[in-house]
Amino acid sequence: MRRHAGGISLAIAAPYDQLFLATEVNEWALCAALIERDPPRWRALEDALIAQAAEAAAPAGAAGTAGAAGPAPISQELQPVIEESAAFARFERLAALEAHPRLRALLDAAAARGLSHVLDESELTLGAGAGGRSYPLHALPDPAGVPWQELRNIPTAVVTGSNGKTTTVRLIAACARAHGWQPGYNCTDGVFLGDEALALGDYSGPAGARMVIREARTEAAILETARGGILRRGIAIARADAAVVTNVSADHFGEYGIHDLAGLADVKLSVAPVVAPHGLLVLNADDAQLRTQADALVRRYGKRPPLGWFALDADHAVLRAHRRHGAPTCGVRDGRLTLNHDGHQYDLGAIADMPLSVGGIAGYNVANLAAAALAAAALGIPPITITAVFARFGSSLDDNPGRMMRFTVGGVCVLVDYAHNPDGLRGFLQVADHLRSGRLALLLGHAGNRNDADIQELARVAAEFRPDLVVVKENEAHLRGRAVGEIPRIICAELKRLGLPDSALAVRGSETAAARYALNWARPGDVLALPVHSSDARATVVALLQGR
């Protein structure tokens, strides 16, 4: 049981082949408790559940006929009941229906061999990537018939956090490729095998991870593991050599029982148990929430994997203390990125010479570089390879699409980024502000699944930088239940409350239209900061910029 501001979350541990039963038991427990508290009010719930099950069980095309003939009949196994003895009898039947002894035997055999697996509703994968094999659940082999000697794990890293996930994933993938491995990775832009796109869209959850692991050409897996996927569906894999938590910042509050930074950090740190005993959990020492909660991992999970700390300052107190125990760290000292790993210190190069750092002023990308260095080293990639990758990554627009992309258009400096929450926007605008010699303009919008306070906070961050123009955009691909125009109205109202004049505000109905407006407004010496969130809109904006 986990209490939160909106109520209580209930959880039940269960075997792999009893997970649907576990959800039934969990829902029954809630309903039974509510009925016990207020029988007249909640007895109606049982009737509603039965009606819902009947509707779900009705044959296709039968909608609208139940009123005349009564509810559609449903099997005893499917019909939900609240009365205790009848409910328990139903659970026994459901347990028998869902039981899959061969699945359990295979997973036990894989665990005994230290072999990873991926499981979903239709398929089991033993091993991973080039060392994996998949079987449909309806035709699983006997453990004796599995060619165990052909199966193996591959180097695997998991990356989560509020900001910087995709950039960090791409950095580690670039290091893996330079090391001679074929990297598979998933992120908010899709699923990729090297330069080949296997699927496009937001695949930063379990579905993307499974695609990477099940791709037979994958020799190293780097998996973006976003908050939403963890809360909805869990973590797709059971084992990793490294896990990174880039940072924790205020975002998505109010969803799935998460209302504060401590709760959000709990979600991000749920990657810790998948790290193998020989692996590394990479954490940001500049993040107070992660520092506070790292020690609680042993209490929560009964164990904690080895830690690697990174920070902008290599001599941060946490890093210094960590190194005294011979443990890995990464940070900046005298303008150079310094990696301590396996008892040795490595100079990874001057920060200002790493294209991703924008001459050293993009502090959040310096943090991403440090995190990626620790994770890559944990996978077994030599520091000399990491150094070479960091010296060139970001010099091409194809290295990190949609993240700190830089253009010069008619003397105007244009930056395109994904900045999607207050902390991300602040870091992005700090770079834009540093580069400006003339005026500053930016696009501003938000996804619809944020509360009003989050949207207003984004506007407050924008106002901190005293922009000459804010083009408030409709994030048309991410309305997520909001009415058209609702979010722009909230943003404009907050910007005006903060003192921005009407002459500094424009509203456009799409991300592309907003970018066009800003480009037509700009003159030489200006800086345009363009957070663009839709992949389609970004492709259009990038093509527009390249055309100019």
N, C-alpha and C positions, 0 to 999 in steps of 0.2 A: 504494500500500500504506500502510495506517495501522495501526501497532501500538497495542494497548490492553491493559488488564489481563486481558481474557478471551481474547486471541488476536490475530488480524490481520484487518482488513477489506480486501478487494480491490475495486478499482474500475477500470472500463474506460470511456473516452470513446467514443462511437459516434454515427453520424448518426441523425437522427430516425426513419428507417425501418429501423434495424438494432438496435433496443434489445432486442428479445427474443433476437436472435442474441447480443448482447453478454452477456446473462445466461448463455446456454449456454456461451459461450467461458470465462466467468469460472468457472463451476462445473466445467467440464472441467479448467481449469488447476489448481484445488484438488485434484480427484480424482487427476489424473495425478501431481501432486507427492506426494500421500500414498502412492500405489501404489509410486512409485519408492523411497520411504523404507522401506516395509514391505509387500512384495508379497503375502505370504500373508494378512495381516490385511485389506488393503484391496481385494484382488481381489473379495471378496464384495460390495463396494460396487457394482461394475459390475452384478452379477447383481440386486442390490436395485433399482438404477435402472431396469433393463430390466423387472423385474416391476412396478415402480410405473407405468411408462409403459404397460405392457400393461393394467393395471387401469384406468388413466385412459381408455384407448382402447376398452375393452370396451363393447358396446352396453348401453343402459339395461336393467336387469332381469337382466343376466347375472351379477351378483354371486353368488359361491358355486359357479359352474360350472367355474371354471378348473382346479380340482384334478383333475377326472376327465379332462378333455380336454387338459390342458396350458395354458400361458399363451395368452391371446388374441393372435392375430397383430396386429402393428402395422407401419405403413409404415416404409420405410427412412429417410424423412426424420425421423420422430419417434423412432426407436430410438436411445437414447444409447449411445455407444461410447467407450472410453478409448484404444485403440491409436491412435497419433498420425496415421498416414496416413489411416486410415479416419475418424477424427474430423474431420480437416481437409476431407476430401471431403464429409462431412456438412455442415460449416459452409458450404461453397460452395453446396450445395443449399438450405440454410435461408436464406442471404443472398438467393438468387434469389427464393425464395418470399415473403420479407418485403419486398423492394425495392418502393419506391413513388416512381418518378421524378417523377410529377406533384406529390406532396406536397413533395418537395424543391424543385421549381421554384417552387411557391407560397410556400414559406417564404423562399426566396432573394429573391423579388420583394417580399415584405412587408418583409424586412430592408432592402432597398435603399431603400424608401420611409420607413423609420423607423416602420413600423407594427407594433403589438403583435399577438400571437396567443396563443391557448390551444388546446392539443392534448391529446386523450386517445385511448383505443383505438377510438373510433367516430366522432369528430367533430373538425373543425378550425374554429376561429373566427378570422377575420381582423378586426383592429380590436377595439373593445370597447364594450359597452353600447349606447347610442343610436347609436354609430358603427360597430357591428360587424355581421358577417354570418357565419352558420355553414353548413358544408357537411358532409354525411356523407362519411366517408373512401372509401366504395365508389363515390361519384359526384362526385369532385372535378372542378371545371371546369379548363380550360386557363387559365393565367395571363392570356392575352389576353381571356378571357371574364369576368373579374372587374371589377366596376364600382369600380375603385380610387378614383375621385374621390368616391365616396359614403362611403368608409370613413375612420375616424379613431380616434385614441386619445382616452381621457377621463382626467381627473385621477384618479390612482391612488396610494394609499398602502398599504403593507404594515406590519403591526404584529406583533412577536414579543417574547419575553421570558418570564421565569419567572412574574412577577406583574404585574397591571395591564393585561393585553392588552385584555380586553373593555371595560373602562372607557375606555381610551384610544381604542379603535375607536369607541365610541359618542360620545365627545367630538368627534372629528374629523368623524363623520357629522353631528352636530348643527350644527357650524360650516358644513359643506357645504350643509346644508339652509337655514340662515339666509342663506347667500350666494345662494340661488336655484337651487341644483342639486338634483336628485332623487338622494339618496344610496342606493347599494346597499352592504350590508355583511354579512359573515359573522362568526360568533363561536361561543362554546361553547353559546349558546342557540338558534342557528339561522341562517337566511338571511333578510334583511329588505330591503325596498325602502321607505324611509321608515318609516312605522308598519305597513306590511303585512308579515306573516310569509309568506315563500315556502316555508319548510320549518322544522320544529322539531327540535331535537336538537343534538348536538355537531357543528357544521360548521366547526370551526376549522382545517380542512385543505384540501387541493387541491379536493376535491369542492365545498365551499362557495364557494371562490374562483371556480371555473368557473361555478357558478350565477349569481353576481353579475355576472361579465363577460359572460355570455351573455343576461342579462336586457335586452331591448331598451329598457326604460325607464330604465336606469341611466345617470345623467349624471356621477356621481363614484363611484369604487369604493374602499372601505376594507376591507382584507382581513386578518382575523386569521390568523396563520400560526404554528401551534403546533409545538413540538418534534417530537411524534409524527408529524405529517403530513410534516414536512421529512425525517425519517429514513426513513419508510416509502416516500413517494411523491415527494419533492422539492417544489419550489416551482412552483405551477401557472402562474405568469405569467413572462414574460421581460423585462418592463419596468415600472418604477414611477417616479413623480415623487418619492416620499418613502418611506423605510423607517425604522421606529422599533424600537430594542431597548430595552425598558423597564428591564431589569435581568437579572442572572444569579444564581440562588441554587440551593443544593443540592436537587435533586429528580430523581426518575426514574433515579438512578444504577443501572448494571448492565444497562441496556437498549440494544441496538443498538451495543454497543462504547463507550458513554459511561459513564465511571466517575469523573469529577472535573469541577471547575468549568471548567478549561481546555477540556476536550472539549465541555462543554455550551455554552461561549461560542463555540466553533468552529461549532456547529450554528446558534446564533442569528445569528451574523455571516454565515452563508451567504446572507442576504438582500442583502448589500452589492452583489454583481455585477448584480442586477436594477435597481439605481438608475440612471436615465438620467444622462448627463454633466451635464445642467443641474439635476439633482435634488439631494436632500439625504438623507444618512444621519444619523439622529438618535440620539445615544448618551447614556447616563447617566454623567456625570462622577463621581458619588458611588459608582460601581461600580468597584472596583479591577481586576476582571478585564477589564472593557471598556476601561478606560484602557490596560491593559497590551497588549491584543491589537489595539487599533485600528491601531497602527503596523505590525502584521504583515500587514495586508490587502493592501498593495502587493506584498509578497513572495509572498503566497498566490495572488492573482488577477491580478497584473501591473498593477493599477490600483486606485484608490480613489476613490469618489465624494466630492464635497464633504461635509464634516462639519458637523453642528450639535450642540453640547453643551448639556445641561441639568443643573441641580443644584438642591438646596434653597437654596443660597447663591449668589446672582448673582455674588459676588466670589470664588468658588472659583478657585484658581490656574489650573486648566485653562481655565475660562471667560474669565478675564482675558487669558491669553495668546492665546486664540482671537480675542477681540475686537480685539486689537492688529493682527491681520491683516484686520480688517473682516469676520470670519466670524460667522455667527449663533449666538446663545446665548439661554438663557432661565433665569431663576432668581428668587429672592426677595431683595429689598433693602428694608429698612425696612418690612417687613410687606406689601410690594406686589410683585405678579408683574411682572417686567420682561423684555420681549422686545427683543432686538437683532437686526435683520433688514434686509438691503439698505442697510447703513450708517446706519440710523436706530434710535433707541431709543423703545420704546412702553411706556406704563404700562397694563397690562391690568387693574388694579384691586387693591383690598385683598384679600389672601388670606382674612382672617376673614369677608369678605362673600360669599365664594363658597361656596354650599351644599355642594358636594362636599367641601370641606375640613373640615366640621364645626367651624366656628369657628376654623379654623387648626390644629387638633390632629391631623388625619389626614394625617401627613406623606407617606405613600405616595400619597395622592390629590393632594397638592400636586405631587409629582413627575409624576404622570400628567397634570396640567394643563399643566405646563411642557413635557412631551414633545409633547402634543397641539397646543400653541400653535406650536411649531416646525414640525410636520408640516403643520398647516393653512396656515401662512404659505407653506410651500414649494409647496403646491397652488395658491397665488394668492388665498387668502382674506384680505381686508383685516383688519388688527389691530382696527379698530373693531367689526367683526362678531364676532371672537373674544372681545373684551371683553364684548360683550352676551350671548353664549352662556354664558360662564363665570359671569356674574352671576346666572344663573337655573338652570343645569344642576344637577340634584340636588335641586331644591326639590319635584319631583313624583316619586312612587314609580315612575312609568312611564319616567322618564329613564334609569335604570340598574338594571333589575330584578336582584335577587339580590346586589347589591353595595352595601354600607353603606346598607341600608334601615333607617330609624329609625321606631319606633313608641313611643307611650306608652299602656300598657294598665293601667288601674287604679293609676296612680302608679308603675308599673314601666317602666323604660327598656329597650326591646327592640331589639337590633341584629341584622340578618340580613345575612350576607355569604357569599362563596364561599371564604374563606381555606382553602387546600387544601395548604399546605406550611408548614414551620416559619417561614420569613420572613413569609409572608402572615399566618399566625396571630399572630405577634408584633405586627405592625403593627395588626391588628384589635383585639387585646386591649389594646394601649396606649391606643387610643381608649376602649374600654370601661372601663378602669381610671381614666382621666381623668374620666369621667362619673359614676362611682359615688359615691353618698353612703351607701349601705347595703352589702348583700352583693353578691357577684359569682358568677354561675353561667354555665357554658358547656357546649355540646355538643362532643363530641370523637369523631372517627372518621377513617378513612382508606380510600383505595382499595386494592384488593388487589394491585395491581401495583407496590407499593413493598416494599423489603426490610425486614426486622425493625428494622434500625438506624434507618431513616427514620421508622418508626412510633414507635419509642421516643423519637426526637428531638422529634417532635410533642408527645408527652406531657411531655417536659422543658420545652418552651416553655410549655405550659399551667401547669405547676407553678410557674414563675417568678412568676406573678401571684397566687399564694396564693388560689385560688378557694375559695369556701365550698361549692360543689357542682360536680361534673363529672358530666354525664350521658353516659356512654360509649355511643355509638350504633353499630348495625350499618349500614354504608353499603350497603344491600341492592341498590342499583342498580349498584354498582361492586365486586362481589366479585372479579371478574377472576382466577378460579382458586383463590381462598382458600375454605376451608371456612367455613360459617356459624359465628360465634362465635370464630373464630381471631384476628381483629384486635382485638376487644374484650378478649380475654384478654391479649394483649400490652400493650395500653394500660393496663389495670387493674394488671397486674403492675408496670409501670414506675412508675405513679403511687404505688402502695403502697410501692415501694422508695424513692421520694423523700419519703415521710413523710405522704402524704395518708391520713387515717383512713377506715375503711370507711364511717363516717357521712357522708362527703363524696362518696361514690361511688354512682352508680346505673347500671344497664345496661338498655338498651332495644333491642328488636329491629328498630327502623326509625327513620328520621330524624323522621318525624311523631310517633311515640310518644315519642321523646326530647324533642321540643319541647313536647308536651303536659305531660310530667312536669315540665319546668322551669317552665312557666307556672303550673302548680298549686302549685308550691313557693314561688314568688316572693311578696313582699309589697311595699307601697309603699316606694320609695327604692332598691330593688334594681336591678341591671343584669343583663340576660340577653344573653349573646353567643352567637348561634346561627349557626354555620357550617352551611349547608345546601347540598348538592351536586347532588342530583337535581332536575331541573326540575319533575317531578311533585310531589315532596315540598315544594319551595319554594312552588308554587302553593297547596298545601293549607295550609302554615304561614301564608302571607300572608293567605289567606282567613280562617283562624282568628283571626289578630291583628286584621284589619279588623272581624271579627264581634264582637270583644270591645271 
